[in-house]
Amino acid sequence: MKHIGELGRSLEAHERAVLLVCFLYDNPGFQVHPGSHHEEVQAQVAHAVQRGVEI
């Protein structure tokens, strides 16, 4: 969460970044399990995407 927030905040207007996640095993995809920080993580990712981070 810290790093995606920093990445989003580092972008100037009209800049973008791409977050590429590589798996070394057969991954069925991201599954978000609600927990104590679920809403905070979701908001941080949404904010970074609005700033220009592509996931």
Protein Blocks (a to p, Z undefined) as FASTA:
>chain_A
ZZmmmmmmmpcehiacddddddfbdcebjcddddfklmmmmmmmmmmmmnopaZZ
